[in-house]
Amino acid sequence: MRALRWGLPLAIFAVLVGFLFVGLFRDPREVPSPLIDKAAPAFALPVLHQPERKVAGADYLGQVWLLNVWASWCVACRVEHPVLVELAKSKVVPIVGLNYKDKPDEGIAWLAQHGDPYTLSVVDGDGRVGIDWGVYGVPETFVVDKAGMIRYKHIGPVSPEALQQTILPLVRRLQQS
């Protein structure tokens, strides 16, 4: 009776410690997205620099493109921004910015100060499109293929290594298919 009384709680504790131990060796930026290999959520949002003009995700069908979720208030966005500016100079892939839960005038000023790597940025002031895309926080970057399917999601700042080792090889492969 005594073994049963302590055995079950001890077994539960051991299982929890096991989960914790496994979790310590996982990269928190590699959260699997349920949207991978699914159609990118539709959107039609005003362009940051031309609010009277709306752009939809469907406008990019037929080409591979990146959606980068950013905001002027985002500290981590400053870390990845030079990487995106350099990528934009190469003209390898269009980068669409999703200005997330930001004030448009602050977003415009931030891009003027730090450089604008985006083909264009759209304004997601209330964050609803970000929710549709499964955004956990900013920055996040998605690779979308020619058919409008999400093929990759990068959580956190894009580093030069992530760009060279993962994102650009995937973009080139998708552009050739």
N, C-alpha and C positions, 0 to 999 in steps of 0.2 A: 504494500500500500504506500509506504514511504517513497519507494522508487518511482511509482506512478505520480505521486504528488509533486516531486521535483523534476522528474524526467521530462514531462511535457514543456514546462517553462524553460528548462535548460535547452531543449531541442529548438524551441522557437528562438531563443536568444542566439543559439549557434547559427541558425539560418540567417537572422538579421545581420550578424557579424560578417557572415559570408557575403551577403549583398553589399555591405559597406566596403569590404575589402576589394571586391571586384570593381565597385564604383570609383575607388581611389585611382585606378589605372585607366580610366576612360577620359577622353577629351571632351569637355563640356560643349565645345563648339561643334561637335559631330553629333548633334541631335538629329535623328532621322526625321525627315519631313514626309508626311503622308501625301504630299502633293507631287513628289518625284514620279515622273513618268505619267503624269496626269495633265490635262489641259490647264493652262494658266488661267486663273480667274479673270473674267472680263472686267474691264474698267473703261471709263471715259471721263477724263479729268481735265481741268484747265491747265494750260501750260504756264509755268511759273513766270516767264518773261512776257507772255502774251495771254493774260487771263481770259480774253474774249474768245480764244481758240481752244478747242478741246481735242485731245488726242486719246485714242483707244489702243488697247493692247493689240487688237485685231489689225491695226495699221502696220504692224511689224510682221504679219504672216508672210512667209516666203524668205525670211532671213533669220539668221541666228543673232540674238541680241542679249544684252545683260540688263537686268533691272537691279539698280543699286538703291537701297533704302537709306536715306540720310536725313540729317537735320542740322540746323545751325547751332543748336544747343547741345549737340552730341560731341562729347570729348573724343571718343574713339574714332569718330568720323575724321577728325583732324589727323589721326595716325595713318589712316588708309588713303587719305586724299592725294598725297603726292604720287602714290602708286597708280591711282586712277588717272591722274593728269598725264603721267607718262604713257599709260595704256592708250589714252585718247589720242596722243600724238602719233602713235603707230597706226591708227585707223584700221586695226585688225577687226574690231567688232563695235557696233554701235552700243553706247551706254545710255540707257534711259534712267534718269534720276527720279526717285519717288520721294519728294520732300514731305516727310512724315511728321504730322502733328506740329507744324511749324508756322510761324507768321510769314507770309510771302515776302514782305519787305526785308525781314531779317535773313531769309534764305537768299534773296537777291544780293544783299550786302555781303553775305558770307562768301558767295561765289565770286563776287567782284574782288574781294580781298585775297582769296586763296586760289583762284583759278577755277575755270568751269570745264570739267572733263566730259560733260554730258552732251549728247546729241540734242537733248532737251530734258527738262525736268517738269514733272507734273506735280500738282499740289494735292496732297491728301491731308487736308487740314483737320478732319475729325478722326482720321486713322481707320476708317472703315475698309478701305481697299487693302491697307496693311493687314488687317484682321483676316480678310479673304485670302490673302497670300500666306497666312500663317506666320506673320512676323512676330518674333518674341521680343525684339528690341532692335535698336539701330547701332551700327550698320549691319545690314544683311545684303547679300548679293545672290541673285538667281541667274542661271543660264537657261535661256528659252530657245528651243529649236525652231526650225523653219515652219513646222506644223503647229506651233504655239504650245508645245508641251514643255513643262518644266523638267529639265534634265539634271540640275544640280542646285544645291542651296549651300551657300557659305555663310556661317554665322560669325559675326564679329568682323574686325578690320581685315581686309584683304592684304596679305603680306606679299612681298615680291616672290617668296617661295611658293605660296599657294597659287599665285597667278601663273608662274612658270611651270610648276609641277602638276597642277590639277586643272585650273580653269582654261588656260590657253590651249593645252592639248585637246581638251574636250571640245572647245569652240572650233578648232581646226577640223577635228573629226566630224563634227556636226555640219560644218560648212561644206564638206566634201560629199556628204550623203544626200 
